[in-house]
């Protein structure tokens, strides 16, 4: 963003939370995860343990429940950034971006790593 200012280009950063999209589809990700897992050497699979893939898929499936279906929150940020006389430097779209990621960015990384 700051590098582009030199050239007279204003950049706004849009940080969306998690939204229900085709890119965040459980089916798509589970197929990709399982495909990668199957190609791993047996030694690597053993290092991760037998329950690793089940836990990963279960966690992603649980997380997907909290995804917002309202994509308009993101497109509204885009519209404001593109049409405003004075766009903000940063936009956060979605409740999780505002209530989780912004506060976490101010905490020490050792603390956020624990969580």
C-alpha positions as CSV (number, residue, x, y, z in Angstrom):
1,X,0.0,0.0,0.0
2,X,2.8,2.4,0.9
3,X,4.9,1.4,-2.0
4,X,2.2,2.3,-4.5
5,X,1.6,5.8,-2.9
6,X,4.9,6.9,-4.5
7,X,3.2,6.4,-7.9
8,X,0.0,8.2,-6.9
9,X,-2.0,5.0,-6.5
10,X,-4.3,4.7,-3.5
11,X,-4.6,1.2,-2.1
12,X,-7.3,0.0,0.3
13,X,-6.9,-3.3,2.0
14,X,-10.0,-5.4,2.5
15,X,-9.7,-8.1,5.1
16,X,-12.7,-10.3,5.0
17,X,-13.5,-12.9,7.6
18,X,-14.8,-16.3,6.7
19,X,-17.7,-16.4,4.2
20,X,-19.6,-19.2,2.6
21,X,-18.3,-19.4,-1.0
22,X,-17.3,-22.2,-3.4
23,X,-13.7,-21.5,-2.4
24,X,-14.5,-22.3,1.2
25,X,-16.6,-25.4,0.4
26,X,-16.1,-28.4,2.8
27,X,-16.4,-30.9,-0.1
28,X,-13.7,-29.1,-2.2
29,X,-11.3,-28.8,0.7
30,X,-11.8,-32.3,2.0
31,X,-11.1,-33.8,-1.4
32,X,-8.0,-31.7,-1.7
33,X,-6.8,-32.6,1.8
34,X,-7.4,-36.3,1.3
35,X,-5.7,-36.3,-2.1
36,X,-2.6,-34.7,-0.6
37,X,-2.7,-37.1,2.3
38,X,-2.9,-40.1,0.1
39,X,0.2,-39.0,-1.8
40,X,2.3,-38.6,1.3
41,X,4.9,-41.2,2.2
42,X,3.8,-43.6,5.0
43,X,6.7,-42.3,7.2
44,X,5.2,-38.7,7.0
45,X,1.7,-40.0,7.8
46,X,3.0,-41.9,10.8
47,X,4.7,-38.7,12.1
48,X,1.4,-36.9,12.0
49,X,-0.5,-39.8,13.6
50,X,-3.5,-41.8,12.6
51,X,-6.1,-39.2,13.8
52,X,-4.6,-36.2,12.2
53,X,-6.7,-36.1,9.0
54,X,-9.9,-36.9,10.8
55,X,-9.2,-34.1,13.3
56,X,-8.4,-31.6,10.5
57,X,-11.6,-32.4,8.5
58,X,-13.7,-32.4,11.7
59,X,-12.2,-29.0,12.7
60,X,-12.8,-27.5,9.3
61,X,-16.4,-28.8,9.2
62,X,-17.0,-27.3,12.6
63,X,-15.4,-24.0,11.6
64,X,-17.6,-23.8,8.4
65,X,-20.7,-23.5,10.6
66,X,-19.6,-20.0,11.6
67,X,-19.0,-18.8,8.0
68,X,-21.2,-15.9,7.1
69,X,-23.5,-16.4,4.1
70,X,-23.8,-12.6,3.5
71,X,-21.2,-11.7,0.9
72,X,-22.7,-8.3,0.6
73,X,-20.5,-7.3,3.6
74,X,-17.5,-7.7,1.4
75,X,-18.9,-6.2,-1.7
76,X,-20.1,-3.2,0.3
77,X,-16.5,-2.6,1.4
78,X,-15.3,-2.9,-2.2
79,X,-17.9,-0.4,-3.3
80,X,-17.0,2.1,-0.6
81,X,-13.3,1.7,-1.4
82,X,-13.9,2.3,-5.1
83,X,-16.4,5.1,-5.0
84,X,-15.6,7.1,-1.9
85,X,-13.8,10.4,-2.1
86,X,-11.7,9.4,0.9
87,X,-11.5,5.6,1.1
88,X,-10.2,4.0,4.2
89,X,-6.8,2.4,4.3
90,X,-8.2,-0.9,5.7
91,X,-11.7,-2.5,5.7
92,X,-12.8,-5.4,7.8
93,X,-15.7,-7.4,6.5
94,X,-17.6,-9.9,8.7
95,X,-18.1,-10.3,12.4
96,X,-15.1,-12.6,12.8
97,X,-12.8,-10.1,11.2
98,X,-13.9,-7.3,13.5
99,X,-14.3,-9.3,16.7
100,X,-11.5,-11.8,16.5
101,X,-8.8,-10.9,14.0
102,X,-8.4,-7.2,14.7
103,X,-8.1,-7.6,18.5
104,X,-5.7,-10.6,18.0
105,X,-3.5,-8.4,15.8
106,X,-2.7,-6.2,18.9
107,X,-1.8,-9.2,21.2
108,X,1.6,-10.7,21.5
109,X,2.2,-13.5,19.0
110,X,3.1,-15.9,21.8
111,X,-0.4,-15.5,23.2
112,X,-2.2,-15.8,19.9
113,X,-0.1,-18.9,19.1
114,X,-1.5,-20.6,22.2
115,X,-5.0,-19.9,21.1
